[in-house]
Amino acid sequence: MRDEILEELWKIKDQIASETKEDTQAFFERLRAVELEPSHRLVNRTSSRKKQHS
C-alpha cells in the first residue's frame, strides 16, 4: 500500500539532506529555521493524540 504523504516527507527530507551535504547538525538547524518562517504552517497533533488515547 502506497503512502503518498510519507513519500512526500521522505522526498523533502532527502532534499534538505542534500542541501546540507548530509551534515546532521546543519539538517536540524535548517528544520528549526523553517519552523520560524511565518509562511510555513505546522501541525501539532499532540492534543488530538491525548484525546484519542483517553
C-alpha positions in Angstrom: 0.0 0.0 0.0 1.5 3.4 -1.0 1.5 6.2 1.5 1.8 9.4 -0.6 2.2 11.6 2.5 5.2 9.6 3.7 6.7 9.5 0.2 6.4 13.3 0.1 8.0 13.7 3.5 10.9 11.4 2.5 11.4 13.5 -0.7 11.6 16.7 1.3 13.9 15.1 3.9 16.2 13.9 1.1 16.2 17.4 -0.5 17.1 19.1 2.8 19.8 16.4 3.5 21.3 17.1 0.1 21.2 20.8 0.6 23.0 20.4 4.0 25.5 17.9 2.5 24.3 15.1 4.9 25.5 17.2 7.9 23.1 16.2 10.7 23.7 19.4 12.7 23.1 21.6 9.6 20.0 19.5 8.8 18.3 20.2 12.1 19.4 23.8 12.0 17.6 24.1 8.7 14.5 22.5 10.1 14.5 24.9 13.0 14.8 27.8 10.7 11.9 26.6 8.6 9.8 26.4 11.8 10.3 30.1 12.4 9.3 31.2 9.0 5.8 32.7 9.2 4.8 31.3 5.8 5.1 27.7 7.0 2.2 26.1 8.9 2.9 23.5 11.5 0.6 20.8 12.6 0.5 19.9 16.3 -1.2 16.6 16.8 -0.2 16.3 20.4 -3.6 17.4 21.8 -5.5 15.2 19.4 -3.5 12.1 20.3 -4.2 12.7 24.0 -7.9 12.9 23.3 -7.8 9.7 21.2 -5.9 7.7 24.0 -8.1 9.0 26.8 
